Amino acid sequence: MKKIILGLLIIIAILISIDIFTGIFYWNRLNLDFSSDSFNDIVTPIISFFAFVTYAITLIYLIKQNKIILSQNLKPHYEKEYNLLVKKAKKTIIEKGIIKPKKYNALNIVNAIYWSLYELTDSSNYNEDLEYFKEGKRFDRDYYKKRDYYENLLFLLNFTIDLNIISFFQENVITFKNEIKNSKLIQEDKSLFNNKIDRVFFSSYISLIEDMDKREDFFPSIPMIYNFDGEIIFRTINRTDFRKIYEKINTSG
């Protein structure tokens, strides 16, 4: 609409300029002699020009209106898909613990990760093992199975490899974001959908990754006991497969 108004203002400016020009031209009385040929030579191109401009502006307006109507017709479909993802997120469950397992879903899993990282720092066994690692002492997997934070460790290790149900669900959400990106929705509707998706499914996850990137020393690193490439090392989870979804979010936009 702003472009259409701007176009009309330009036309008005041109008309005023023509009026001023012709006024100056006919100030000299010698130019008042009427000539139909001269009149046609002047007026016909002007009329043709304004007819073309009017047609172009109308066409642009109609194209924009058609895009808006199409977007409005498509929105219910994507709203339905979004709502299905919310329901699926609540049913995507991962458990923590063996004896009395606690259940978390894809919407509150990051809070569980935050809490689990905090619990590590409250474990004397963990703090002891971290110091051992810094001193260059190394232990095998069986050693860590006997430590008091092992159950907590197993929960966190789920997210260091992108082969868990939460990661699979997040991949589905990324696919949905890409569908919206490539859809015929207008840009305003695309932005609204993407903002809503990121806010509901990824905001806390993104905050965790970016917080850990900025203050990595503040967050506890964990022993990667399922690292088959060599010795067991301690690493923060933002330096594992846990950040793969974060990279894809930035790519999908």
C-alpha positions in Angstrom: 0.0 0.0 0.0 2.9 2.4 0.8 4.3 1.8 -2.7 1.0 2.5 -4.3 0.6 5.8 -2.4 4.2 6.7 -3.4 3.4 6.0 -7.0 0.4 8.3 -6.9 2.4 11.0 -5.3 5.0 10.7 -8.1 2.2 11.0 -10.7 0.8 14.1 -9.0 4.3 15.6 -8.9 4.7 14.9 -12.7 1.3 16.5 -13.4 2.3 19.6 -11.5 5.6 19.8 -13.3 3.8 19.5 -16.7 1.4 22.2 -15.6 4.2 24.5 -14.7 6.1 23.7 -17.9 3.2 24.3 -20.2 2.4 27.6 -18.3 5.9 28.8 -19.0 5.7 27.6 -22.6 2.5 29.4 -23.3 3.6 32.6 -21.5 4.8 33.6 -24.9 1.7 34.5 -26.9 3.3 33.2 -30.1 3.0 29.7 -28.7 -0.8 30.1 -28.4 -1.4 29.4 -32.0 -3.3 26.1 -32.1 -1.9 23.1 -34.0 -3.7 19.8 -33.8 -0.6 17.9 -34.8 1.5 19.6 -32.1 -1.3 18.9 -29.6 -1.4 15.2 -30.5 2.4 14.9 -30.4 2.4 16.3 -26.8 -0.8 14.8 -25.4 -0.8 11.3 -26.8 2.6 10.2 -25.2 1.5 11.7 -21.9 -1.8 9.8 -21.9 0.0 6.6 -22.9 2.5 7.0 -20.2 0.0 7.6 -17.4 -2.2 4.7 -18.7 0.9 2.5 -18.5 1.7 3.7 -15.0 -1.9 3.2 -13.8 -2.0 -0.3 -15.3 1.3 -1.2 -13.6 0.3 0.1 -10.2 -3.1 -1.7 -10.5 -1.3 -5.0 -11.5 1.1 -4.8 -8.6 -1.7 -4.2 -6.2 -3.7 -7.1 -7.6 -0.7 -9.4 -7.4 -0.1 -8.4 -3.8 -3.8 -8.9 -2.9 -3.7 -12.4 -4.5 -0.6 -13.3 -2.4 -2.3 -12.1 0.8 -5.5 -14.1 0.0 -3.5 -17.2 -0.8 -1.5 -16.8 2.4 -4.7 -16.5 4.4 -6.1 -19.7 2.8 -2.8 -21.6 3.6 -2.6 -20.4 7.2 -5.1 -22.9 8.7 -3.1 -25.8 7.3 0.1 -24.7 9.0 -1.8 -23.8 12.2 -3.1 -27.4 12.2 0.4 -28.8 11.6 1.8 -26.6 14.4 -0.8 -27.8 16.9 -0.1 -31.4 16.0 3.6 -30.7 16.8 2.7 -29.2 20.2 0.7 -32.4 21.0 3.5 -34.6 19.8 6.0 -32.6 21.9 4.0 -33.4 25.1 4.0 -37.1 24.2 7.7 -37.3 23.4 9.0 -38.5 26.7 12.5 -39.3 28.0 13.1 -40.6 31.5 15.7 -39.8 34.1 16.6 -42.4 36.7 16.2 -46.2 37.0 14.6 -46.9 40.4 12.2 -43.9 40.5 12.4 -42.5 36.9 11.2 -38.9 36.3 9.6 -38.2 33.0 10.3 -35.1 30.8 8.9 -34.1 27.5 10.2 -32.1 24.5 8.8 -28.9 26.0 10.4 -29.0 29.4 13.6 -31.1 28.7 15.9 -28.1 28.8 14.9 -27.4 32.4 15.8 -31.0 33.3 19.2 -30.6 31.7 19.8 -27.3 33.6 18.9 -29.1 36.9 21.0 -32.1 36.1 24.1 -30.0 35.4 23.5 -28.2 38.7 23.2 -31.6 40.5 26.6 -32.6 39.2 28.3 -29.7 40.9 26.6 -30.8 44.2 28.3 -34.3 44.0 31.5 -34.8 45.8 32.4 -37.7 43.6 32.0 -35.6 40.5 34.1 -32.7 41.8 36.7 -35.3 42.8 36.7 -36.9 39.3 36.9 -33.5 37.6 40.1 -32.7 39.6 41.5 -36.1 38.8 41.0 -35.4 35.1 42.7 -32.0 35.3 45.6 -33.7 37.0 45.9 -36.1 34.1 44.4 -39.2 35.8 42.3 -41.4 33.6 39.8 -44.1 34.4 37.7 -46.6 32.4 34.0 -46.8 32.0 33.5 -49.2 34.8 35.0 -46.7 37.3 32.3 -44.1 36.5 29.5 -46.7 36.9 30.3 -46.8 40.6 30.2 -43.1 41.2 27.2 -41.5 42.9 26.4 -39.2 39.9 26.3 -42.0 37.3 22.5 -42.0 37.0 22.6 -38.2 36.4 25.5 -38.7 34.0 23.6 -41.2 31.9 20.7 -38.8 31.5 23.0 -36.0 30.2 24.8 -38.3 27.9 21.6 -38.9 26.0 21.9 -35.4 24.6 25.6 -35.6 23.6 24.7 -38.0 20.7 21.9 -37.0 18.3 20.3 -40.4 18.5 17.6 -39.7 21.1 13.8 -39.1 20.7 14.2 -35.5 21.7 16.6 -34.8 18.8 14.4 -36.8 16.4 11.4 -34.6 17.4 13.5 -31.4 17.0 14.5 -32.5 13.5 10.7 -32.7 12.7 10.3 -29.2 13.9 13.2 -28.0 11.8 11.6 -29.7 8.8 8.4 -27.8 9.5 10.3 -24.5 9.7 11.8 -25.2 6.3 8.3 -26.0 4.9 7.1 -22.6 6.1 10.2 -20.9 4.7 9.5 -22.4 1.2 5.8 -22.0 1.3 3.6 -19.4 -0.5 2.8 -17.6 2.8 3.5 -13.9 2.7 6.6 -12.8 4.6 4.7 -11.4 7.6 2.9 -14.8 8.1 6.2 -16.7 7.8 7.8 -14.5 10.4 4.8 -15.0 12.8 5.0 -18.8 12.4 8.8 -18.9 12.8 8.7 -16.7 15.9 6.0 -18.8 17.5 7.8 -22.1 16.7 11.2 -20.8 18.1 9.4 -19.4 21.2 7.6 -22.7 22.1 10.1 -25.3 20.9 13.5 -23.8 20.9 13.8 -20.6 23.1 15.1 -22.3 26.2 17.4 -24.6 24.2 18.9 -21.7 22.3 19.4 -19.8 25.5 21.2 -22.8 27.1 23.6 -23.2 24.1 24.3 -19.4 23.9 24.8 -19.1 27.6 27.2 -22.0 27.7 29.1 -20.6 24.7 29.5 -17.3 26.6 30.3 -18.7 30.1 31.6 -22.2 29.4 33.7 -22.3 32.5 30.6 -21.7 34.6 29.0 -25.0 33.4 30.2 -28.4 34.4 31.8 -30.6 31.8 31.0 -34.3 31.9 33.0 -37.5 31.3 32.3 -38.8 27.8 32.2 -42.5 28.9 30.8 -43.6 25.5 33.5 -42.0 23.5 35.0 -44.9 21.5 37.6 -42.8 19.8 40.1 -42.9 22.7 40.4 -42.0 26.3 37.5 -40.7 28.3 37.6 -36.9 28.4 35.4 -34.3 30.1 33.5 -31.9 27.8 30.7 -29.5 28.1 27.5 -30.6 26.3 27.5 -27.5 24.0 30.6 -29.0 22.4 28.9 -32.2 21.5 26.1 -33.3 19.1 23.7 -31.4 21.5 24.4 -28.2 19.5 23.6 -29.7 16.0 20.0 -28.5 16.2 21.2 -25.1 17.1 23.2 -24.9 14.0 20.3 -26.1 11.9 18.0 -23.5 13.4 20.5 -20.7 12.4 20.6 -22.2 8.9 16.8 -22.6 8.5 16.2 -19.0 9.7 
